[in-house]
Amino acid sequence: MTVTTVERRTRREIAFSAVSALSVLIVVITLQAQPRTATATFAGGCFWSMEHVFDELPGVVSVTVGYAGGSAKNPTYEQVEMGITGHAESVQVVYDSEKIAYDKLLDAYWRNIDPTDGAGQFCDHGTQYRPIIFYADEVQQRAAQASKDSLAQSGRFKRVMPQIVALSTFWRGEDYHQHYYKTHAAAYRIYRVGCGRDARLRQLWGGSN
């Protein structure tokens, strides 16, 4: 049987269409499989301890410790600790917005800080430890403000001090600070107990921390 030029062309077109359709399907499946990530940034005293909080939440993709809220570029840990850059120790949380809502991150934030202290947190004092919710857009700003107002109106605390500030630049901290609570577990535990963080959290919020 002789295959005509038209038949050959038709077969090529059919094959090409099938490949194209398969490619589109693969792209769609890949896009659907990828998480819809968003980013939230918080300062709540020692960034080792705040990283610990968010790392354990289902739906959180990654947590990075670093510095936010200051004016200097590429600040170092030593500079931030001296209080000369205006930055606060912070954590940046990348999360799957289909698995965990921003409001849940706010809840975790509040329950792991001392809302009554705006000048530091627990045993750590100074502007580098001040509590701040950094918002990335108007949606986060409204949610953060609503959560703060709700806590203030609850009457649980006489004052609710954390600031709500637009995020300018988040600077990633040095490698040895990343996941410090895991890589230096013993040293971290000694620091946390000595700082009285858990005891104060129980006093503020009840339960276990």
N, C-alpha and C positions, 0 to 999 in steps of 0.2 A: 504494500500500500504506500502510495507516495504522499508525503506530508507537504502541503502547499505552503507558500510563504505566508499567506493569511493565517493558516492554522498555527504555524510556528509563532507568528506575532501574537496571536490570541493566547497561546499557552504561556508565552513570556509575560504577557499582561496579567494573566491570572496568577502566575507565580509571584510576580512583583506585588500585586495587590495583597496576596496572602502574607507575604513577608512584611509589607507595610502595616497591615492590620495587627500582626503579631508584635511588631515593634511598638505600636501604639499601646497595645494591651500591657506589654511589659512595663512601659513608662507609667501607665496608670496605676498598675499594681505596686510599683516601686514607690510612687508618690503617696499612695494610700498607706503603705507600710511605715513611712517615715513619720516620726512624731511631729506634731505642730508645737514647736517650742516657743517659749517666751522667756524673758529674763526679768528677774527681780533683784533688787540690791538693798541690803540692810546693814546698819551698824548697830551693834548692841554690846559694846565692850570688847573683851578679848575675842579676836576673830577665830581662834582655835575652837572656842566653846560654841560660837555661833555656827561654825561649819558643821560641827557635830549634830546640831539641831536639825538642819535641813537635809543632811546626808541620809538620814534615816527615813525620810518621808517617801512613801510610794508615789511615783510620778515625777520625782526629781531626777533629772538627767545628770547634772553635775553641779558641784559647788566649788567656787574658787575664792580663796582669801586674797585680800588686797587692800587698797586704800582709795577712799573717795571723799569728796567734800572739801578738798583743798585747792590751792591755786598753783602750786609748784608742779613742774613736769618731772616724770620719772622719779617719784620720791622713793627713798630707801627706807627700810625698817628703822634704821638708826635715826634718820631725820624725822620721821613721823613720831617716834618715841620721844624725841626732844621737844616736840610740839611746835616746830618752826615752819611747818608746811601747811598747816590748817586742815590736814586730812584726818579722818577717823578710820580706825581699823574696821574693815567692812567685809562682807561676803557677797558674792554675786551668784545667784541661783538660776540655773537654766532648768526649766521644767516643761513637761508635756502638759499643755493646757487642756487636753482632752482627758487627762487622768487625775489632775489635781488643779483646783481653782486657785487664783491669786488670793482669794479670801482665806483659804486654808493656810497659805503661807503667812498671812498676816496674823492669824490665830496662833500659829506656832511661834512667831516672833514675839508677840505680846507675852505669852506664857513662859518665855525663857529670858526675859529681861526684868529689871526693876523699873517700872514706869514712873516711879516717884523721883528718880534721880536723873537730872538732865545734864549733870556735869561729869559723869563717869558711870561706871557700873561695878557694883560689888567692891572688891578691894582695889580696883583699877581706877585711878582718878586722873583727870586732865581732859583737854579737848579731844585728844586722840581716842578717847574711850566714850565720847558722848553718843547717846542713842539717836539714830536717825533712820527714817524710812525714806529712801531715795525713790522717786517715781520716774518712770520712763515716758509716760504719756498722761493725758488727761484722765483716762480710765483708771489707771493706777492711782493717780492723785485723788480722785473722788473716793475710791475704795479705801485708801489709806486714811483719808480725813474722816470718812464715815466710821471706820473702826475705832479711831481715836476718840471721836465724839461719843460713840456708844459706850466706850469704857469710862470716859469722864462722867457721863450722865448716869452710869450705873451706881455711882456713889461708893464704889469699892475702895477707891483711893482718893485722898484729899486733893491730889494733883496728878496730872498725866503729862510728863515733860518731854518725851521724844519729839524731835522736829520732823516735819515732812517737807522734803527739799527736792527740787528737780536735780536729777543726776546729770552732771556734766561729763566727767571722765572717770572711769574706774581703772585704776592701775593694778595690774596683777602683782601679788606679793612674791617674794623670793621662794624658790623651789622648796627650801627646807621648812617653810611654814605650811605648805600644802599638805592637808591631811595629817597635821602634826599629832592629833589625838590618836592616830593609828600608828604612825611611824615612831613616835616617842611616847607610847602609851603610859609607861610608868611615870615619866617626868610630868606628863600632862595631868595624870590623876593626882599627883602630889600638889601640883599647882591649883587644880580645881578645888580640892578639899581645903587646902590652905587659904584659898581666896574666899571660902564660905559661900560660894555661889549656890550650891544645892540647898544648903540650910536656909538661905535667904529666899530662894524660890519657893520652898515649902511654906515658909512664913507668909509669903505674899499670896500664893495661889493654892496652897494645900496639896495633898497627895504626895507623890514621889517624883523626883527629878534626877 
